[in-house]
Amino acid sequence: MSQPIQQLSLVAPAFRGVNTEDSPIDMDPTFALVADNCVVDENGRLGARKGQTVVTTTKTELGTDVLDAVHKFTSRAGTDYFFSTGNNKILQGDTTLTDVTPASYTITANHWKIVPFNNKLFFFQRGHAPLVFDDITNVVQLVEDYHTTGTVAPEANEALAAFGRIWAADVTGNQNTVYWSDTLIGETWQGHSSGSIDLTTVWPRGFDKVVALAAHNNFLIIFGESSILMYQGAEDPSTMTLVDTIDNVGCIARDSVVSIGTDLLFLSREGLRSLGRTVQEKSVAIGILSRNVRNELNTSIGSLAAEEIKATFVPDDSLYILSFPLRQLVYAFDVRQPLETGAYRVTRWTTVSHHSYFTDIDGNVFIGSGDGIGTYSGFLEKGNPYNLYYQSPQMSFGDTSRLKLLKNISAIFIGGGNTNVTLRWGYGFNGSFKSKTFSIASGASVGYFNEGEFNIAEFSTGATTDTFNAKANGSGTILNIGLEARINGVALSIQGFNLQTLLGKITNG
């Protein structure tokens, strides 16, 4: 006896992000096996990420190299200065990159930490004498030349401006000492209230090395590779006290440490972690925010050097983005609200060359790459279209023994005018898909994610939607839905799928 056609809905696909850890069979369909070049917007819809809009037009001084650091410095006078580092040079400017490296100064690497402090900009890198810029002299020069007393600043790989001074650590041959400058004078490192502390006897296991420094909730945070130290009273370093140590959890990459306002996120050997939860739980096994992609993320890290890992926070989209430039891969973690497991929703951005980041006080995100300086904006990647990919888990709809004969798929989209979309469906685990291609109507356009038009104007008063119906065929006990969209300058999000399915006979296995 024939069975009636059942209407099955896949609402808010990938609302929980990518999950490559759990069994894909009958995984919650609000997870995805693939969600590439996507974000989950604040309304729970899977949509296209923004692209990299390059603003640099003349990059002769960069040559064929990439920008490993980028910084926008705003002086007290309100003037904006852009600095970046690449091709063993200090570069200034955004549209045109100009070499401002001090004369007779030799640079052998580009892993600079750029720190603004007291209307000056300081440049630190291991094995290099620190540099300084201010808008009065309007030149980049050695700290020891800038200061009339001839002070020698530490050639540190990490630096932090906090508690009224600059802190520095990780110098060649000494990764156990933290130095601090004089109060409000970032160029003075001897005498006055400057000083240092040796952490050799402080590390909980007797040995570690400083990777990163941070300030959070009035604590000085010192990240080692395998432990974390927290100091109170850093306003007066001579009397500050150690108030907490965390053993067996540390940070593996300086530039992964990012403030998201209420917390600090950092990359450990086990994956992405939050300082707040680490302090509370003090456990390696729990509190891993990247648990849904844990093994995949660890594989992506592989043998990468620390300087090949970059991160920043996109406040308008509530995204912590973690980049592996050599892999052309970004993991985008939505930090609005963790899932019930404590993990963050995550999507992947592929074929992107994000070599450095800077997020300014207004929330603008600047990206350094081989093309110069760009912004995280628009829906083109360096002026070119890019592909959004989605693939659902393998779905049995609660019954792995009964055949499903898919008859029709309705895919509902918001925006995406003139976007070409390929809808795919398949059965089982062989990766074979049938497909139909179509183009979304030209009138289906919306504003950018998390901007007025997207969230207030159109989306709250009836956004333009488009529904595509595809006649489907084939059968199997396990059903898989996929989609590829060519993003070409217009925002697109996926509202959901409606599946008309005939339930067939029970199979023998």
Secondary structure, 3 states (H helix, E strand, C coil): CCCCEEEEEEECCCCCEECCCCCCECCCCCEECEEECEEECCCCCEEECCCEEECCCECHHHCCCCCCEEEEEECCCCCEEEEEEECCEEEECCCECEECCCCCCCCCCCCCEEEEECCEEEEEECCEEEEEEECCCCCEEEHHHHCCCCCCCCCEEEEEEECCEEEEEEECCEEEEEEECECCECCCCCCCCCEEEECCCCCCCCCCCEEEEEEECCEEEEEECCEEEEEECCCCHHHCEEEEEEECCCCCCHHHCEECCCCEEEEECCEEEEHHHHHHHCCCCCCECCHHHHHHHHHHHCCCCHHHCEEEEEHHHCEEEEEEHHHCEEEEEECCCCCCCCCCEEEEEECCCCCEEEECCCCCEEEEECCEEEEECCCCECCECEEEEEECCEECCCCCCEEEEEEEEEEEEEECCCCEEEEEEEECCCCCCEEEEEECCCCCCCCCCCCHHHHHHCCCCCCCEEEEEEECCCCECCEEEEEEEEECCCCEEEEEEEEEEEEEEECCC
